[in-house]
């Protein structure tokens, strides 16, 4: 699906969410465990936010 195939999405509200991104080093099994936990806790809205953020970043990168 290309970006031109997407329906119109309207932003109706925004929230500032403070967080810190960390660069971590760990064993593979620890990483797998954290990914599993994250997938169990992630909401549909989390996945939508990730998709929108990545789509916007790709658009900005392709426009440069």
Secondary structure as the mmCIF struct_conf table of DSSP 4:
data_model
#
loop_
_struct_conf.conf_type_id
_struct_conf.id
_struct_conf.beg_label_comp_id
_struct_conf.beg_label_asym_id
_struct_conf.beg_label_seq_id
_struct_conf.end_label_comp_id
_struct_conf.end_label_asym_id
_struct_conf.end_label_seq_id
HELX_RH_3T_P HELX_RH_3T_P1 UNK A 3 UNK A 5
BEND BEND1 UNK A 6 UNK A 6
HELX_LH_PP_P HELX_LH_PP_P1 UNK A 7 UNK A 8
HELX_RH_AL_P HELX_RH_AL_P1 UNK A 28 UNK A 41
HELX_RH_AL_P HELX_RH_AL_P2 UNK A 44 UNK A 63
#
